[in-house]
Amino acid sequence: MRARSSHLPLRPDGVTVDEEALERATVGVLEPGAPGSVRHLRVHLRPGRYMLICNMSGHFLGGMHTELVVR
């Protein structure tokens, strides 16, 4: 998802991001894996700021998100 701000809208459940309300640019997805597992995802991104999030219930609010800057 391409980030426009650090505040993302939540769904009515209050614990997951409302992906429909965002400017969407999904370039890759990793499904949940086993705890401690390592997986790789290769993507091609244009320069800009992107927000990487986990949208499983409560994970985003619990801190599972980061900003990625591509130069």
All heavy atoms as TSV, in Angstrom:
chain	resi	resn	atom	element	x	y	z
A	1	MET	N	N	0.836	-1.165	0.000
A	1	MET	CA	C	0.000	0.000	0.000
A	1	MET	C	C	0.878	1.223	0.000
A	1	MET	O	O	1.804	1.312	0.778
A	1	MET	CB	C	-0.874	0.030	1.241
A	1	MET	CG	C	-1.839	-1.069	1.282
A	1	MET	SD	S	-2.826	-0.881	2.731
A	1	MET	CE	C	-3.855	-2.253	2.442
A	2	ARG	N	N	0.551	2.125	-0.830
A	2	ARG	CA	C	1.315	3.360	-0.897
A	2	ARG	C	C	0.871	4.273	0.240
A	2	ARG	O	O	-0.317	4.508	0.420
A	2	ARG	CB	C	1.050	4.022	-2.231
A	2	ARG	CG	C	2.040	5.117	-2.490
A	2	ARG	CD	C	2.649	4.915	-3.814
A	2	ARG	NE	N	3.735	5.861	-3.843
A	2	ARG	CZ	C	4.239	6.345	-4.911
A	2	ARG	NH1	N	3.813	5.963	-6.063
A	2	ARG	NH2	N	5.208	7.201	-4.858
A	3	ALA	N	N	1.787	4.756	1.015
A	3	ALA	CA	C	1.449	5.567	2.194
A	3	ALA	C	C	1.329	7.036	1.839
A	3	ALA	O	O	2.162	7.574	1.151
A	3	ALA	CB	C	2.520	5.391	3.259
A	4	ARG	N	N	0.260	7.681	2.293
A	4	ARG	CA	C	0.112	9.129	2.157
A	4	ARG	C	C	0.260	9.796	3.518
A	4	ARG	O	O	0.512	10.967	3.591
A	4	ARG	CB	C	-1.232	9.467	1.541
A	4	ARG	CG	C	-1.267	9.124	0.079
A	4	ARG	CD	C	-2.393	9.838	-0.585
A	4	ARG	NE	N	-2.294	9.591	-1.997
A	4	ARG	CZ	C	-2.278	10.541	-2.901
A	4	ARG	NH1	N	-2.354	11.792	-2.546
A	4	ARG	NH2	N	-2.200	10.247	-4.169
A	5	SER	N	N	0.055	9.067	4.572
A	5	SER	CA	C	0.237	9.609	5.921
A	5	SER	C	C	0.477	8.443	6.865
A	5	SER	O	O	0.268	7.299	6.517
A	5	SER	CB	C	-0.986	10.412	6.357
A	5	SER	OG	O	-2.041	9.538	6.678
A	6	SER	N	N	0.898	8.780	8.084
A	6	SER	CA	C	1.139	7.709	9.054
A	6	SER	C	C	-0.164	7.245	9.697
A	6	SER	O	O	-0.182	6.242	10.378
A	6	SER	CB	C	2.112	8.192	10.129
A	6	SER	OG	O	1.569	9.314	10.795
A	7	HIS	N	N	-1.266	7.984	9.483
A	7	HIS	CA	C	-2.561	7.601	10.050
A	7	HIS	C	C	-3.363	6.858	8.986
A	7	HIS	O	O	-3.680	7.417	7.948
A	7	HIS	CB	C	-3.321	8.841	10.515
A	7	HIS	CG	C	-4.688	8.528	11.009
A	7	HIS	ND1	N	-4.911	7.889	12.208
A	7	HIS	CD2	C	-5.905	8.740	10.476
A	7	HIS	CE1	C	-6.210	7.738	12.373
A	7	HIS	NE2	N	-6.834	8.241	11.329
A	8	LEU	N	N	-3.687	5.621	9.249
A	8	LEU	CA	C	-4.475	4.840	8.298
A	8	LEU	C	C	-5.878	4.638	8.854
A	8	LEU	O	O	-6.054	4.439	10.060
A	8	LEU	CB	C	-3.802	3.488	8.040
A	8	LEU	CG	C	-2.432	3.548	7.378
A	8	LEU	CD1	C	-1.846	2.147	7.252
A	8	LEU	CD2	C	-2.502	4.209	6.020
A	9	PRO	N	N	-6.897	4.667	7.985
A	9	PRO	CA	C	-8.269	4.499	8.452
A	9	PRO	C	C	-8.545	3.064	8.891
A	9	PRO	O	O	-8.056	2.120	8.274
A	9	PRO	CB	C	-9.100	4.858	7.222
A	9	PRO	CG	C	-8.216	4.541	6.066
A	9	PRO	CD	C	-6.825	4.847	6.530
A	10	LEU	N	N	-9.332	2.919	9.942
A	10	LEU	CA	C	-9.681	1.591	10.437
A	10	LEU	C	C	-11.085	1.211	9.985
A	10	LEU	O	O	-11.939	2.064	9.755
A	10	LEU	CB	C	-9.607	1.547	11.959
A	10	LEU	CG	C	-8.237	1.800	12.580
A	10	LEU	CD1	C	-8.330	1.732	14.097
A	10	LEU	CD2	C	-7.204	0.837	12.045
A	11	ARG	N	N	-11.318	-0.100	9.882
A	11	ARG	CA	C	-12.655	-0.619	9.610
A	11	ARG	C	C	-13.515	-0.434	10.855
A	11	ARG	O	O	-12.997	-0.163	11.937
A	11	ARG	CB	C	-12.570	-2.112	9.274
A	11	ARG	CG	C	-11.896	-2.405	7.957
A	11	ARG	CD	C	-11.887	-3.896	7.703
A	11	ARG	NE	N	-11.227	-4.194	6.447
A	11	ARG	CZ	C	-10.455	-5.248	6.235
A	11	ARG	NH1	N	-10.269	-6.132	7.199
A	11	ARG	NH2	N	-9.893	-5.426	5.070
A	12	PRO	N	N	-14.828	-0.631	10.719
A	12	PRO	CA	C	-15.710	-0.509	11.896
A	12	PRO	C	C	-15.313	-1.415	13.067
A	12	PRO	O	O	-15.632	-1.107	14.208
A	12	PRO	CB	C	-17.089	-0.883	11.344
A	12	PRO	CG	C	-17.032	-0.496	9.906
A	12	PRO	CD	C	-15.609	-0.812	9.484
A	13	ASP	N	N	-14.574	-2.513	12.790
A	13	ASP	CA	C	-14.157	-3.389	13.896
A	13	ASP	C	C	-13.132	-2.711	14.807
A	13	ASP	O	O	-12.882	-3.164	15.914
A	13	ASP	CB	C	-13.650	-4.736	13.387
A	13	ASP	CG	C	-12.359	-4.647	12.573
A	13	ASP	OD1	O	-11.715	-3.571	12.531
A	13	ASP	OD2	O	-11.986	-5.663	11.949
A	14	GLY	N	N	-12.514	-1.630	14.321
A	14	GLY	CA	C	-11.562	-0.871	15.113
A	14	GLY	C	C	-10.192	-1.483	15.266
A	14	GLY	O	O	-9.341	-0.928	15.942
A	15	VAL	N	N	-9.941	-2.640	14.639
A	15	VAL	CA	C	-8.639	-3.305	14.815
A	15	VAL	C	C	-7.961	-3.688	13.504
A	15	VAL	O	O	-6.850	-4.212	13.527
A	15	VAL	CB	C	-8.753	-4.563	15.719
A	15	VAL	CG1	C	-9.143	-4.175	17.133
A	15	VAL	CG2	C	-9.728	-5.564	15.149
A	16	THR	N	N	-8.598	-3.446	12.356
A	16	THR	CA	C	-7.968	-3.721	11.073
A	16	THR	C	C	-8.064	-2.484	10.186
A	16	THR	O	O	-8.990	-1.676	10.307
A	16	THR	CB	C	-8.608	-4.921	10.346
A	16	THR	OG1	O	-10.004	-4.707	10.201
A	16	THR	CG2	C	-8.360	-6.230	11.091
A	17	VAL	N	N	-7.101	-2.322	9.299
A	17	VAL	CA	C	-7.053	-1.174	8.389
A	17	VAL	C	C	-8.111	-1.338	7.306
A	17	VAL	O	O	-8.294	-2.423	6.750
A	17	VAL	CB	C	-5.649	-1.054	7.754
A	17	VAL	CG1	C	-5.622	0.027	6.689
A	17	VAL	CG2	C	-4.608	-0.779	8.826
A	18	ASP	N	N	-8.807	-0.252	6.990
A	18	ASP	CA	C	-9.807	-0.241	5.923
A	18	ASP	C	C	-9.079	-0.075	4.591
A	18	ASP	O	O	-8.826	1.032	4.130
A	18	ASP	CB	C	-10.808	0.899	6.133
A	18	ASP	CG	C	-11.912	0.905	5.104
A	18	ASP	OD1	O	-11.891	0.069	4.174
A	18	ASP	OD2	O	-12.802	1.768	5.208
A	19	GLU	N	N	-8.712	-1.193	3.988
A	19	GLU	CA	C	-7.928	-1.176	2.753
A	19	GLU	C	C	-8.689	-0.540	1.591
A	19	GLU	O	O	-8.074	0.000	0.678
A	19	GLU	CB	C	-7.508	-2.600	2.388
A	19	GLU	CG	C	-6.577	-3.212	3.415
A	19	GLU	CD	C	-6.260	-4.670	3.115
A	19	GLU	OE1	O	-6.310	-5.063	1.935
A	19	GLU	OE2	O	-5.960	-5.403	4.070
A	20	GLU	N	N	-10.011	-0.576	1.628
A	20	GLU	CA	C	-10.817	0.007	0.554
A	20	GLU	C	C	-10.724	1.535	0.554
A	20	GLU	O	O	-10.980	2.155	-0.476
A	20	GLU	CB	C	-12.280	-0.432	0.686
A	20	GLU	CG	C	-12.475	-1.939	0.618
A	20	GLU	CD	C	-11.951	-2.559	-0.670
A	20	GLU	OE1	O	-12.146	-1.955	-1.741
A	20	GLU	OE2	O	-11.327	-3.637	-0.596
A	21	ALA	N	N	-10.363	2.144	1.674
A	21	ALA	CA	C	-10.287	3.600	1.775
A	21	ALA	C	C	-8.911	4.145	1.386
A	21	ALA	O	O	-8.686	5.338	1.447
A	21	ALA	CB	C	-10.631	4.028	3.199
A	22	LEU	N	N	-7.997	3.276	0.969
A	22	LEU	CA	C	-6.630	3.685	0.639
A	22	LEU	C	C	-6.399	3.709	-0.867
A	22	LEU	O	O	-7.060	3.008	-1.621
A	22	LEU	CB	C	-5.624	2.707	1.253
A	22	LEU	CG	C	-5.652	2.558	2.763
A	22	LEU	CD1	C	-4.711	1.441	3.185
A	22	LEU	CD2	C	-5.278	3.861	3.436
A	23	GLU	N	N	-5.407	4.512	-1.267
A	23	GLU	CA	C	-4.910	4.434	-2.641
A	23	GLU	C	C	-4.119	3.132	-2.686
A	23	GLU	O	O	-3.078	2.991	-2.060
A	23	GLU	CB	C	-3.992	5.610	-2.950
A	23	GLU	CG	C	-3.350	5.529	-4.308
A	23	GLU	CD	C	-2.310	6.602	-4.524
A	23	GLU	OE1	O	-2.353	7.645	-3.849
A	23	GLU	OE2	O	-1.436	6.376	-5.371
A	24	ARG	N	N	-4.640	2.185	-3.396
A	24	ARG	CA	C	-4.101	0.832	-3.344
A	24	ARG	C	C	-3.023	0.602	-4.390
A	24	ARG	O	O	-3.196	0.961	-5.548
A	24	ARG	CB	C	-5.240	-0.146	-3.551
A	24	ARG	CG	C	-4.990	-1.469	-2.952
A	24	ARG	CD	C	-6.281	-2.257	-2.960
A	24	ARG	NE	N	-5.940	-3.615	-2.699
A	24	ARG	CZ	C	-6.458	-4.314	-1.728
A	24	ARG	NH1	N	-7.397	-3.802	-0.997
A	24	ARG	NH2	N	-6.071	-5.539	-1.515
A	25	ALA	N	N	-1.939	-0.002	-3.963
A	25	ALA	CA	C	-0.856	-0.364	-4.856
A	25	ALA	C	C	-0.207	-1.638	-4.324
A	25	ALA	O	O	0.919	-1.618	-3.847
A	25	ALA	CB	C	0.169	0.765	-4.956
A	26	THR	N	N	-0.931	-2.739	-4.353
A	26	THR	CA	C	-0.390	-3.992	-3.846
A	26	THR	C	C	0.613	-4.543	-4.854
A	26	THR	O	O	0.275	-4.793	-5.993
A	26	THR	CB	C	-1.516	-5.018	-3.619
A	26	THR	OG1	O	-2.456	-4.464	-2.712
A	26	THR	CG2	C	-0.959	-6.316	-3.044
A	27	VAL	N	N	1.845	-4.689	-4.435
A	27	VAL	CA	C	2.890	-5.194	-5.323
A	27	VAL	C	C	3.371	-6.570	-4.903
A	27	VAL	O	O	4.140	-7.203	-5.610
A	27	VAL	CB	C	4.082	-4.216	-5.416
A	27	VAL	CG1	C	3.651	-2.913	-6.064
A	27	VAL	CG2	C	4.681	-3.971	-4.049
A	28	GLY	N	N	2.939	-7.028	-3.749
A	28	GLY	CA	C	3.311	-8.349	-3.271
A	28	GLY	C	C	2.610	-8.642	-1.967
A	28	GLY	O	O	2.245	-7.728	-1.237
A	29	VAL	N	N	2.423	-9.906	-1.686
A	29	VAL	CA	C	1.721	-10.327	-0.471
A	29	VAL	C	C	2.394	-11.573	0.076
A	29	VAL	O	O	2.767	-12.468	-0.683
A	29	VAL	CB	C	0.234	-10.641	-0.781
A	29	VAL	CG1	C	-0.462	-11.191	0.448
A	29	VAL	CG2	C	-0.493	-9.421	-1.304
A	30	LEU	N	N	2.551	-11.621	1.379
A	30	LEU	CA	C	3.005	-12.841	2.050
A	30	LEU	C	C	1.886	-13.286	2.975
A	30	LEU	O	O	1.428	-12.520	3.819
A	30	LEU	CB	C	4.270	-12.599	2.871
A	30	LEU	CG	C	5.563	-12.421	2.094
A	30	LEU	CD1	C	6.699	-12.072	3.054
A	30	LEU	CD2	C	5.899	-13.660	1.318
A	31	GLU	N	N	1.444	-14.489	2.824
A	31	GLU	CA	C	0.432	-15.055	3.723
A	31	GLU	C	C	1.105	-15.410	5.040
A	31	GLU	O	O	2.324	-15.567	5.095
A	31	GLU	CB	C	-0.208	-16.295	3.078
A	31	GLU	CG	C	-1.015	-15.978	1.828
A	31	GLU	CD	C	-2.149	-14.997	2.068
A	31	GLU	OE1	O	-2.773	-15.044	3.150
A	31	GLU	OE2	O	-2.409	-14.162	1.178
A	32	PRO	N	N	0.334	-15.543	6.109
A	32	PRO	CA	C	0.936	-15.878	7.403
A	32	PRO	C	C	1.796	-17.142	7.327
A	32	PRO	O	O	1.455	-18.090	6.620
A	32	PRO	CB	C	-0.278	-16.107	8.308
A	32	PRO	CG	C	-1.373	-15.321	7.674
A	32	PRO	CD	C	-1.111	-15.394	6.194
A	33	GLY	N	N	2.919	-17.102	8.010
A	33	GLY	CA	C	3.825	-18.252	8.047
A	33	GLY	C	C	4.004	-18.735	9.473
A	33	GLY	O	O	3.493	-18.141	10.421
A	34	ALA	N	N	4.746	-19.792	9.610
A	34	ALA	CA	C	5.026	-20.353	10.937
A	34	ALA	C	C	5.891	-19.385	11.739
A	34	ALA	O	O	6.739	-18.695	11.173
A	34	ALA	CB	C	5.731	-21.700	10.794
A	35	PRO	N	N	5.678	-19.293	13.053
A	35	PRO	CA	C	6.514	-18.417	13.877
A	35	PRO	C	C	7.991	-18.726	13.679
A	35	PRO	O	O	8.396	-19.887	13.640
A	35	PRO	CB	C	6.077	-18.751	15.307
A	35	PRO	CG	C	4.675	-19.262	15.163
A	35	PRO	CD	C	4.664	-20.000	13.841
A	36	GLY	N	N	8.772	-17.664	13.480
A	36	GLY	CA	C	10.209	-17.820	13.308
A	36	GLY	C	C	10.650	-18.198	11.909
A	36	GLY	O	O	11.838	-18.316	11.642
A	37	SER	N	N	9.707	-18.388	10.998
A	37	SER	CA	C	10.079	-18.775	9.634
A	37	SER	C	C	10.634	-17.578	8.872
A	37	SER	O	O	10.367	-16.426	9.192
A	37	SER	CB	C	8.874	-19.360	8.884
A	37	SER	OG	O	7.879	-18.371	8.692
A	38	VAL	N	N	11.441	-17.855	7.865
A	38	VAL	CA	C	12.019	-16.823	6.999
A	38	VAL	C	C	11.537	-17.074	5.584
A	38	VAL	O	O	11.604	-18.197	5.089
A	38	VAL	CB	C	13.569	-16.872	7.036
A	38	VAL	CG1	C	14.161	-15.877	6.065
A	38	VAL	CG2	C	14.070	-16.626	8.446
A	39	ARG	N	N	10.987	-16.020	4.987
A	39	ARG	CA	C	10.535	-16.112	3.597
A	39	ARG	C	C	11.029	-14.894	2.844
A	39	ARG	O	O	11.365	-13.890	3.458
A	39	ARG	CB	C	9.012	-16.198	3.544
A	39	ARG	CG	C	8.523	-17.495	4.189
A	39	ARG	CD	C	7.055	-17.544	4.454
A	39	ARG	NE	N	6.676	-16.502	5.395
A	39	ARG	CZ	C	5.549	-15.819	5.325
A	39	ARG	NH1	N	4.689	-16.052	4.382
A	39	ARG	NH2	N	5.269	-14.897	6.217
A	40	HIS	N	N	11.081	-14.980	1.546
A	40	HIS	CA	C	11.572	-13.880	0.724
A	40	HIS	C	C	10.492	-13.447	-0.253
A	40	HIS	O	O	9.730	-14.281	-0.752
A	40	HIS	CB	C	12.819	-14.307	-0.053
A	40	HIS	CG	C	13.944	-14.707	0.850
A	40	HIS	ND1	N	14.853	-13.815	1.343
A	40	HIS	CD2	C	14.274	-15.918	1.366
A	40	HIS	CE1	C	15.711	-14.444	2.116
A	40	HIS	NE2	N	15.375	-15.731	2.161
A	41	LEU	N	N	10.439	-12.151	-0.511
A	41	LEU	CA	C	9.493	-11.590	-1.463
A	41	LEU	C	C	10.245	-10.558	-2.285
A	41	LEU	O	O	10.835	-9.623	-1.731
A	41	LEU	CB	C	8.324	-10.924	-0.723
A	41	LEU	CG	C	7.312	-10.182	-1.579
A	41	LEU	CD1	C	6.530	-11.170	-2.446
A	41	LEU	CD2	C	6.370	-9.377	-0.705
A	42	ARG	N	N	10.261	-10.728	-3.601
A	42	ARG	CA	C	10.939	-9.786	-4.482
A	42	ARG	C	C	9.887	-8.930	-5.178
A	42	ARG	O	O	8.947	-9.464	-5.767
A	42	ARG	CB	C	11.765	-10.520	-5.529
A	42	ARG	CG	C	12.579	-9.593	-6.414
A	42	ARG	CD	C	13.350	-10.388	-7.423
A	42	ARG	NE	N	14.259	-11.273	-6.730
A	42	ARG	CZ	C	15.571	-11.319	-6.937
A	42	ARG	NH1	N	16.116	-10.551	-7.846
A	42	ARG	NH2	N	16.322	-12.163	-6.271
A	43	VAL	N	N	10.037	-7.614	-5.076
A	43	VAL	CA	C	9.107	-6.688	-5.717
A	43	VAL	C	C	9.899	-5.584	-6.412
A	43	VAL	O	O	11.061	-5.334	-6.087
A	43	VAL	CB	C	8.122	-6.064	-4.701
A	43	VAL	CG1	C	7.236	-7.120	-4.067
A	43	VAL	CG2	C	8.846	-5.283	-3.634
A	44	HIS	N	N	9.272	-4.940	-7.362
A	44	HIS	CA	C	9.857	-3.797	-8.062
A	44	HIS	C	C	9.010	-2.579	-7.720
A	44	HIS	O	O	7.820	-2.545	-8.029
A	44	HIS	CB	C	9.885	-4.039	-9.574
A	44	HIS	CG	C	10.729	-5.207	-9.946
A	44	HIS	ND1	N	12.101	-5.139	-10.033
A	44	HIS	CD2	C	10.403	-6.488	-10.213
A	44	HIS	CE1	C	12.574	-6.323	-10.351
A	44	HIS	NE2	N	11.560	-7.157	-10.460
A	45	LEU	N	N	9.617	-1.582	-7.054
A	45	LEU	CA	C	8.890	-0.412	-6.572
A	45	LEU	C	C	9.447	0.866	-7.183
A	45	LEU	O	O	10.666	0.999	-7.353
A	45	LEU	CB	C	8.991	-0.304	-5.050
A	45	LEU	CG	C	8.456	-1.468	-4.243
A	45	LEU	CD1	C	8.834	-1.305	-2.775
A	45	LEU	CD2	C	6.953	-1.565	-4.399
A	46	ARG	N	N	8.552	1.798	-7.464
A	46	ARG	CA	C	8.969	3.136	-7.893
A	46	ARG	C	C	9.443	3.898	-6.662
A	46	ARG	O	O	9.020	3.600	-5.536
A	46	ARG	CB	C	7.788	3.871	-8.505
A	46	ARG	CG	C	7.330	3.272	-9.788
A	46	ARG	CD	C	6.178	4.071	-10.330
A	46	ARG	NE	N	5.688	3.430	-11.546
A	46	ARG	CZ	C	4.514	3.640	-12.071
A	46	ARG	NH1	N	3.666	4.480	-11.490
A	46	ARG	NH2	N	4.156	3.032	-13.172
A	47	PRO	N	N	10.293	4.904	-6.854
A	47	PRO	CA	C	10.705	5.727	-5.710
A	47	PRO	C	C	9.486	6.330	-5.014
A	47	PRO	O	O	8.507	6.714	-5.651
A	47	PRO	CB	C	11.562	6.819	-6.356
A	47	PRO	CG	C	12.101	6.171	-7.593
A	47	PRO	CD	C	10.970	5.289	-8.088
A	48	GLY	N	N	9.530	6.371	-3.694
A	48	GLY	CA	C	8.441	6.926	-2.897
A	48	GLY	C	C	8.427	6.327	-1.515
A	48	GLY	O	O	9.338	5.605	-1.118
A	49	ARG	N	N	7.361	6.613	-0.774
A	49	ARG	CA	C	7.182	6.094	0.583
A	49	ARG	C	C	6.041	5.093	0.577
A	49	ARG	O	O	4.981	5.378	0.028
A	49	ARG	CB	C	6.872	7.226	1.555
A	49	ARG	CG	C	8.001	8.188	1.719
A	49	ARG	CD	C	7.603	9.323	2.668
A	49	ARG	NE	N	8.700	10.240	2.829
A	49	ARG	CZ	C	9.702	10.094	3.679
A	49	ARG	NH1	N	9.740	9.042	4.479
A	49	ARG	NH2	N	10.661	10.980	3.760
A	50	TYR	N	N	6.266	3.954	1.190
A	50	TYR	CA	C	5.274	2.881	1.247
A	50	TYR	C	C	5.075	2.472	2.689
A	50	TYR	O	O	6.011	2.490	3.487
A	50	TYR	CB	C	5.746	1.670	0.434
A	50	TYR	CG	C	5.903	1.972	-1.036
A	50	TYR	CD1	C	7.068	2.538	-1.530
A	50	TYR	CD2	C	4.881	1.683	-1.925
A	50	TYR	CE1	C	7.208	2.811	-2.883
A	50	TYR	CE2	C	5.012	1.957	-3.275
A	50	TYR	CZ	C	6.177	2.529	-3.746
A	50	TYR	OH	O	6.305	2.812	-5.082
A	51	MET	N	N	3.855	2.085	3.027
A	51	MET	CA	C	3.556	1.591	4.365
A	51	MET	C	C	3.357	0.083	4.256
A	51	MET	O	O	2.512	-0.379	3.494
A	51	MET	CB	C	2.281	2.242	4.911
A	51	MET	CG	C	1.900	1.788	6.303
A	51	MET	SD	S	3.061	2.256	7.596
A	51	MET	CE	C	2.826	4.018	7.646
A	52	LEU	N	N	4.161	-0.665	4.987
A	52	LEU	CA	C	4.026	-2.121	5.041
A	52	LEU	C	C	3.250	-2.438	6.305
A	52	LEU	O	O	3.618	-1.996	7.402
A	52	LEU	CB	C	5.393	-2.791	5.080
A	52	LEU	CG	C	6.360	-2.399	3.962
A	52	LEU	CD1	C	7.693	-3.110	4.161
A	52	LEU	CD2	C	5.788	-2.695	2.602
A	53	ILE	N	N	2.151	-3.187	6.154
A	53	ILE	CA	C	1.301	-3.471	7.309
A	53	ILE	C	C	0.951	-4.947	7.376
A	53	ILE	O	O	0.960	-5.642	6.369
A	53	ILE	CB	C	-0.011	-2.653	7.278
A	53	ILE	CG1	C	-0.912	-3.112	6.126
A	53	ILE	CG2	C	0.273	-1.166	7.206
A	53	ILE	CD1	C	-2.326	-2.572	6.198
A	54	CYS	N	N	0.641	-5.390	8.574
A	54	CYS	CA	C	-0.002	-6.673	8.782
A	54	CYS	C	C	-1.444	-6.345	9.128
A	54	CYS	O	O	-1.697	-5.627	10.094
A	54	CYS	CB	C	0.646	-7.459	9.917
A	54	CYS	SG	S	-0.208	-9.028	10.226
A	55	ASN	N	N	-2.398	-6.830	8.331
A	55	ASN	CA	C	-3.784	-6.480	8.557
A	55	ASN	C	C	-4.583	-7.601	9.226
A	55	ASN	O	O	-5.803	-7.619	9.167
A	55	ASN	CB	C	-4.459	-6.037	7.259
A	55	ASN	CG	C	-5.564	-5.033	7.511
A	55	ASN	OD1	O	-5.600	-4.393	8.548
A	55	ASN	ND2	N	-6.471	-4.892	6.562
A	56	MET	N	N	-3.893	-8.515	9.891
A	56	MET	CA	C	-4.606	-9.499	10.707
A	56	MET	C	C	-5.143	-8.772	11.934
A	56	MET	O	O	-4.566	-7.774	12.384
A	56	MET	CB	C	-3.667	-10.637	11.109
A	56	MET	CG	C	-3.246	-11.487	9.921
A	56	MET	SD	S	-2.102	-12.801	10.372
A	56	MET	CE	C	-3.182	-13.852	11.322
A	57	SER	N	N	-6.229	-9.234	12.470
A	57	SER	CA	C	-6.934	-8.564	13.557
A	57	SER	C	C	-5.998	-8.140	14.695
A	57	SER	O	O	-5.365	-8.979	15.338
A	57	SER	CB	C	-8.030	-9.477	14.106
A	57	SER	OG	O	-8.774	-8.798	15.099
A	58	GLY	N	N	-5.896	-6.829	14.916
A	58	GLY	CA	C	-5.103	-6.288	16.008
A	58	GLY	C	C	-3.615	-6.136	15.737
A	58	GLY	O	O	-2.922	-5.463	16.503
A	59	HIS	N	N	-3.089	-6.723	14.685
A	59	HIS	CA	C	-1.649	-6.687	14.449
A	59	HIS	C	C	-1.161	-5.278	14.109
A	59	HIS	O	O	-0.115	-4.847	14.602
A	59	HIS	CB	C	-1.250	-7.673	13.362
A	59	HIS	CG	C	-1.334	-9.089	13.804
A	59	HIS	ND1	N	-0.572	-10.083	13.242
A	59	HIS	CD2	C	-2.084	-9.696	14.753
A	59	HIS	CE1	C	-0.850	-11.242	13.822
A	59	HIS	NE2	N	-1.773	-11.026	14.737
A	60	PHE	N	N	-1.898	-4.554	13.231
A	60	PHE	CA	C	-1.493	-3.191	12.878
A	60	PHE	C	C	-1.462	-2.312	14.122
A	60	PHE	O	O	-0.481	-1.613	14.376
A	60	PHE	CB	C	-2.444	-2.602	11.827
A	60	PHE	CG	C	-2.172	-1.160	11.516
A	60	PHE	CD1	C	-1.087	-0.809	10.730
A	60	PHE	CD2	C	-2.983	-0.161	12.025
A	60	PHE	CE1	C	-0.820	0.523	10.449
A	60	PHE	CE2	C	-2.729	1.174	11.749
A	60	PHE	CZ	C	-1.635	1.511	10.953
A	61	LEU	N	N	-2.523	-2.354	14.922
A	61	LEU	CA	C	-2.575	-1.543	16.148
A	61	LEU	C	C	-1.516	-1.976	17.152
A	61	LEU	O	O	-1.072	-1.177	17.971
A	61	LEU	CB	C	-3.959	-1.630	16.787
A	61	LEU	CG	C	-5.088	-0.962	16.000
A	61	LEU	CD1	C	-6.419	-1.161	16.723
A	61	LEU	CD2	C	-4.813	0.503	15.778
A	62	GLY	N	N	-1.102	-3.238	17.080
A	62	GLY	CA	C	-0.064	-3.745	17.968
A	62	GLY	C	C	1.343	-3.401	17.515
A	62	GLY	O	O	2.311	-3.793	18.156
A	63	GLY	N	N	1.463	-2.682	16.399
A	63	GLY	CA	C	2.785	-2.231	15.964
A	63	GLY	C	C	3.369	-2.955	14.770
A	63	GLY	O	O	4.513	-2.692	14.402
A	64	MET	N	N	2.621	-3.876	14.161
A	64	MET	CA	C	3.171	-4.601	13.002
A	64	MET	C	C	2.974	-3.783	11.730
A	64	MET	O	O	2.127	-4.057	10.900
A	64	MET	CB	C	2.532	-5.981	12.859
A	64	MET	CG	C	3.030	-6.967	13.879
A	64	MET	SD	S	2.445	-8.628	13.567
A	64	MET	CE	C	3.499	-9.109	12.217
A	65	HIS	N	N	3.768	-2.715	11.621
A	65	HIS	CA	C	3.778	-1.874	10.430
A	65	HIS	C	C	5.092	-1.104	10.405
A	65	HIS	O	O	5.743	-0.921	11.442
A	65	HIS	CB	C	2.592	-0.907	10.422
A	65	HIS	CG	C	2.504	-0.038	11.637
A	65	HIS	ND1	N	3.174	1.156	11.763
A	65	HIS	CD2	C	1.839	-0.206	12.796
A	65	HIS	CE1	C	2.927	1.691	12.934
A	65	HIS	NE2	N	2.110	0.867	13.588
A	66	THR	N	N	5.500	-0.698	9.218
A	66	THR	CA	C	6.709	0.105	9.070
A	66	THR	C	C	6.630	0.861	7.766
A	66	THR	O	O	5.922	0.465	6.846
A	66	THR	CB	C	7.983	-0.774	9.136
A	66	THR	OG1	O	9.127	0.069	9.251
A	66	THR	CG2	C	8.119	-1.652	7.897
A	67	GLU	N	N	7.348	1.945	7.690
A	67	GLU	CA	C	7.425	2.708	6.457
A	67	GLU	C	C	8.669	2.281	5.697
A	67	GLU	O	O	9.731	2.107	6.295
A	67	GLU	CB	C	7.478	4.210	6.750
A	67	GLU	CG	C	7.460	5.039	5.496
A	67	GLU	CD	C	7.461	6.529	5.775
A	67	GLU	OE1	O	8.341	6.982	6.543
A	67	GLU	OE2	O	6.600	7.233	5.232
A	68	LEU	N	N	8.543	2.137	4.393
A	68	LEU	CA	C	9.660	1.778	3.519
A	68	LEU	C	C	9.869	2.931	2.565
A	68	LEU	O	O	8.923	3.367	1.897
A	68	LEU	CB	C	9.332	0.496	2.743
A	68	LEU	CG	C	10.311	0.095	1.665
A	68	LEU	CD1	C	11.632	-0.348	2.265
A	68	LEU	CD2	C	9.718	-1.016	0.800
A	69	VAL	N	N	11.090	3.460	2.502
A	69	VAL	CA	C	11.419	4.561	1.597
A	69	VAL	C	C	12.267	4.017	0.462
A	69	VAL	O	O	13.321	3.413	0.706
A	69	VAL	CB	C	12.162	5.702	2.321
A	69	VAL	CG1	C	12.532	6.806	1.350
A	69	VAL	CG2	C	11.317	6.235	3.462
A	70	VAL	N	N	11.794	4.195	-0.772
A	70	VAL	CA	C	12.530	3.761	-1.958
A	70	VAL	C	C	13.055	5.016	-2.645
A	70	VAL	O	O	12.297	5.933	-2.950
A	70	VAL	CB	C	11.614	2.961	-2.921
A	70	VAL	CG1	C	12.379	2.583	-4.177
A	70	VAL	CG2	C	11.055	1.738	-2.226
A	71	ARG	N	N	14.347	5.056	-2.879
A	71	ARG	CA	C	14.969	6.235	-3.520
A	71	ARG	C	C	15.391	5.939	-4.926
A	71	ARG	O	O	15.672	4.905	-5.320
A	71	ARG	CB	C	16.170	6.690	-2.717
A	71	ARG	CG	C	15.762	7.118	-1.344
A	71	ARG	CD	C	16.964	7.425	-0.494
A	71	ARG	NE	N	16.529	7.539	0.863
A	71	ARG	CZ	C	16.605	8.634	1.573
A	71	ARG	NH1	N	17.138	9.712	1.061
A	71	ARG	NH2	N	16.178	8.672	2.805
